[in-house]
Amino acid sequence: MAVDAAPIQAVRWDGRRLAVLDQTRLPHEEVWLSLTGAQDTAQAIRRLAVRGAPNIGIAAAYGLAMELSARPSLGALEAASELLSGARPTAVNLAAAVARVRTAALGAGPSTLASAARAEAQRLHADEDAASAALAAHGADVLASARTILTHCNTGALATGGRGSGLAVILELAARHEGVRVLACETRPLLQGARLTAWELTRLGIPFALIVDGAAAGLLRRGEADAVVVGCDRVAANGDVANKVGTYAHALAARAAGLPFVVAGPTSTIDLATPDGDAIEIEERDGAEVSELGGVAIAPAGTPVRNPAFDVTPAGLVTALVTERGVARDPDTASVAALAARP
Ligand SMILES: CSC[C@H]1O[C@H](OP(=O)(O)O)[C@H](O)[C@@H]1O
């Protein structure tokens, strides 16, 4: 199987402009968008041209910096911060990244708003790249005996800095051991698994099979996987995890099958200000994402739709929370706080 040695990059900063690989066009076309400020960056985030909790934070950080380069004023800073933070509600990384760059800009003073914002955005991006490598090592330690891993959505370099979160753990496992392979859930309705994880694993030369989401529980029960590894969009203070819709079902199935359910993500996805999963806002997206496929209706006209884009997995179903700062096994309030506090 062809392996592309070149690392996958979803966002590229040239010091002035942000280019993002338009993920709505993958896997059939590799189209790069050149973003210029808060408006087009927020729009790219809303339509998942750039996606994944860490990567939407990185994009928003650069979007704010570009906005200030064009309009270096406190008014532009506040307006752009509000626009970018509100692009999507569930992933804590988005608002946290904007707040981090806003704070750096305010701390620099009026004449250096833009340069301070650019520098902080680049630091944030570097932090996420480093976090990916470190969490991959911790995750591969936790899952040392696992060879077939079931995963959901897309948690590779298309979603985070570096090589990803969940997929980075799998890549590290494959680097350490023979025989690592993946069961990739297609992840309805936007098919991040079928379109993006399949594209990444093919380029990386990792053996995998694509499955429909509904097949996961039965395959786990039959012992056709050794573990489930997923990403995260927000980890509440008590260890509850918000992630792509369908994750909770996999956690229940893994527990029923006696298999480890591992959540991998950088500590930038931990939100100690949110006490538990019930306090996490779940993004409700356009019903057409469910009732249409490729712009073609798959349900009768006027079919009522619910389209929650995420769900919450209670901490009690999480075997281990893997971050760049270490691992919380059976995560709870104390162990999540300890992870977040580590240098
Ligand atoms: C490793 S990124 C975390 C998370 O982001 C994805 O959501 P989306 O594609 O809607 O941005 C998915 O929940 C991933 O697990």
The ligand as an SDF file (V2000), in Angstrom:
LIG
                    3D

 15 15  0  0  0  0  0  0  0  0999 V2000
   -9.5310   15.2040   17.3920 C   0  0  0  0  0  0  0  0  0  0  0  0
  -10.6540   16.4680   17.0170 S   0  0  0  0  0  0  0  0  0  0  0  0
  -11.9400   16.0610   18.0690 C   0  0  0  0  0  0  0  0  0  0  0  0
  -13.2410   15.8550   17.4000 C   0  0  0  0  0  0  0  0  0  0  0  0
  -13.5960   16.8110   16.3670 O   0  0  0  0  0  0  0  0  0  0  0  0
  -14.5080   16.1600   15.4730 C   0  0  0  0  0  0  0  0  0  0  0  0
  -15.6900   16.8830   15.3180 O   0  0  0  0  0  0  0  0  0  0  0  0
  -15.9430   17.7260   13.9500 P   0  0  0  0  0  0  0  0  0  0  0  0
  -15.5460   16.8550   12.7950 O   0  0  0  0  0  0  0  0  0  0  0  0
  -17.4330   18.0370   14.0070 O   0  0  0  0  0  0  0  0  0  0  0  0
  -15.0920   18.9610   14.0970 O   0  0  0  0  0  0  0  0  0  0  0  0
  -14.7920   14.8620   16.1640 C   0  0  0  0  0  0  0  0  0  0  0  0
  -15.7180   15.0310   17.2210 O   0  0  0  0  0  0  0  0  0  0  0  0
  -13.4380   14.5410   16.7070 C   0  0  0  0  0  0  0  0  0  0  0  0
  -13.4000   13.4500   17.5300 O   0  0  0  0  0  0  0  0  0  0  0  0
  1  2  1  0
  2  3  1  0
  3  4  1  0
  4  5  1  0
  4 14  1  0
  5  6  1  0
  6  7  1  0
  6 12  1  0
  7  8  1  0
  8  9  2  0
  8 10  1  0
  8 11  1  0
 12 13  1  0
 12 14  1  0
 14 15  1  0
M  END
$$$$
